Amino acid sequence: MFIGYARTSTVEQQYGLDHQETILIDTVGCDKVFKEQVSSVGKRPEFEAAIEFAREGDVFVVTKLDRFARSITDLWNNVERLRAKGVELNIVDMNLDTSTPTGKLLLSLMGSIAEFEREILLERQRIGIAKAKAEGKYKGRAPKARDKELDIQRMTAEGKKPKAIAEALGISVPSVYKYRNRLSSI
């Protein structure tokens, strides 16, 4: 059985998700496709479900390497999980199939190159942020809860619980406590 996995990082990338699904179903012929729209750094429940679903003799298919792994360590952990179940990996855009010795070699090389590229990108990003900070152009992200401090204090005075306040304002419960406590210290 061919098991496909498609992922985009945000819900705004619907076209990208649809495109991956089309490749997995129409081009590769996947029998089942797991898909989700979550960041690669967070939990990926559909990815976990796809690996759990896979059985000996199946082929796990992704359109691109970065849909499968976040780092070289993650790559090998995921490959080993599949290997332990007797499942092969197929990466469409690289025409890579781990059922062959050449495919296994290419996976090692491409995984290392992908991690190298990611590290270079992060280094450039750190340099750019440091430069922008030095020039006074980088302020970081705007705090969400601070802008809602008066609402937090008003809702606290009305007797609402921190969890209800957090849900109503779209912020975290610790942020509610932080700004609620500022009320009592002022």
C-alpha positions in Angstrom: 0.0 0.0 0.0 1.2 3.5 -0.8 0.6 5.9 2.2 1.0 9.6 1.4 1.7 12.4 3.8 1.1 16.1 2.9 1.8 19.1 5.1 1.9 22.9 4.9 2.9 25.2 7.7 -0.1 27.5 7.7 -3.8 27.3 6.7 -3.1 30.1 4.2 -1.2 27.6 2.1 -4.2 25.6 1.0 -3.1 25.5 -2.6 0.2 23.9 -1.6 -1.6 21.3 0.4 -4.0 20.6 -2.5 -1.1 20.4 -4.9 0.7 17.8 -2.7 -2.4 15.8 -2.4 -2.9 15.8 -6.2 0.7 14.5 -6.7 0.3 11.8 -4.0 -3.1 10.5 -5.4 -3.0 11.2 -9.1 0.7 10.9 -9.9 2.0 8.3 -7.4 -1.3 6.5 -6.8 -1.4 6.6 -3.0 -4.1 4.5 -1.5 -4.4 6.7 1.6 -3.3 10.2 2.3 -2.8 11.9 5.7 -2.6 15.7 5.5 -2.4 18.6 7.9 -1.6 22.3 8.2 0.8 22.7 11.1 4.3 24.0 11.6 7.0 21.5 11.2 8.4 22.5 14.6 5.2 21.6 16.5 3.4 18.3 16.9 2.3 16.6 13.7 -0.6 14.3 14.7 -1.4 13.3 11.1 2.3 12.5 10.5 2.3 10.3 13.6 -1.0 8.7 12.5 0.5 7.9 9.0 3.5 6.2 10.5 1.3 4.3 12.9 -1.0 3.2 10.0 1.9 1.9 7.9 2.5 -1.9 7.8 5.2 -4.1 6.6 5.6 -3.9 2.8 4.0 -0.4 2.6 5.6 2.6 1.0 5.5 6.0 2.8 5.4 8.8 0.3 6.0 12.5 0.6 6.4 15.1 -2.1 9.5 16.7 -0.6 12.1 15.9 2.0 11.2 18.8 4.2 7.7 17.3 4.6 9.2 14.2 6.2 12.0 15.6 8.5 13.1 18.8 10.1 16.8 17.9 10.6 19.2 15.1 9.9 18.5 13.6 13.3 14.8 13.7 12.7 15.3 12.2 9.3 17.1 9.2 10.6 14.8 8.8 13.5 11.8 8.7 11.1 13.6 6.5 8.6 14.4 4.0 11.4 10.8 4.0 12.6 9.7 3.1 9.1 12.5 0.6 8.7 11.6 -1.2 12.0 8.1 -1.7 10.6 9.4 -2.9 7.2 8.2 0.2 5.4 10.1 2.0 2.6 10.2 5.8 2.0 9.6 7.5 -1.3 10.4 11.2 -1.9 8.7 12.2 -5.1 10.6 15.4 -6.1 13.9 13.7 -5.6 12.8 10.4 -7.3 14.2 8.7 -4.2 13.2 5.3 -3.1 14.8 3.7 0.0 14.2 0.2 -1.2 17.4 0.5 -3.3 21.0 1.0 -2.2 21.3 4.1 -4.4 18.1 5.5 -2.7 19.6 5.0 0.7 22.8 6.7 -0.3 21.0 9.6 -1.8 18.8 10.0 1.2 21.9 10.3 3.4 23.5 12.9 1.1 20.4 14.9 0.5 19.5 14.9 4.2 22.9 16.3 5.1 22.7 19.0 2.4 19.2 20.0 3.5 20.3 20.4 7.1 23.4 22.4 5.9 21.1 24.7 3.9 18.8 25.2 6.9 21.8 26.1 9.2 23.1 28.6 6.7 19.6 30.2 6.4 19.3 30.4 10.2 22.8 32.0 10.5 21.9 34.6 7.9 18.7 35.3 9.8 20.6 35.8 13.1 23.0 38.1 11.4 20.2 40.1 9.8 18.4 40.4 13.1 21.6 41.5 15.0 22.2 44.2 12.3 18.6 45.4 12.4 18.8 45.6 16.3 22.0 47.5 16.1 20.4 50.0 13.7 17.3 50.3 15.9 15.1 48.8 13.2 14.2 45.5 14.9 11.7 45.6 17.7 10.6 42.0 17.9 7.0 40.9 17.8 4.4 43.1 19.3 3.2 41.7 22.7 -0.3 40.6 22.4 -1.3 40.6 26.0 0.1 44.0 27.0 -2.3 45.6 24.6 -5.1 43.9 26.4 -4.0 44.8 29.9 -7.0 47.0 30.6 -9.4 44.3 29.3 -7.7 41.8 31.6 -8.1 44.1 34.6 -11.7 44.9 33.8 -12.7 41.3 33.3 -10.8 40.3 36.5 -12.7 43.0 38.4 -16.0 41.5 37.0 -15.0 38.3 38.6 -14.1 36.2 35.5 -11.7 33.4 35.9 -8.2 33.6 34.3 -9.0 30.7 31.8 -12.2 32.4 30.6 -10.3 35.7 30.2 -7.5 34.0 28.2 -10.0 32.3 25.9 -12.1 35.5 25.4 -9.0 37.6 24.6 -7.0 35.0 22.7 -4.0 35.1 25.0 -2.3 32.6 27.4 -3.4 32.0 31.0 0.0 33.0 32.3 -0.4 36.4 30.5 -3.7 36.9 32.3 -2.0 36.3 35.6 0.9 38.6 34.7 -1.4 41.6 33.9 -4.0 40.7 36.5 -1.3 40.8 39.1 -0.1 44.2 37.9 -3.6 45.5 38.9 -3.1 44.5 42.5 0.5 45.9 42.6 -0.4 49.3 41.3 
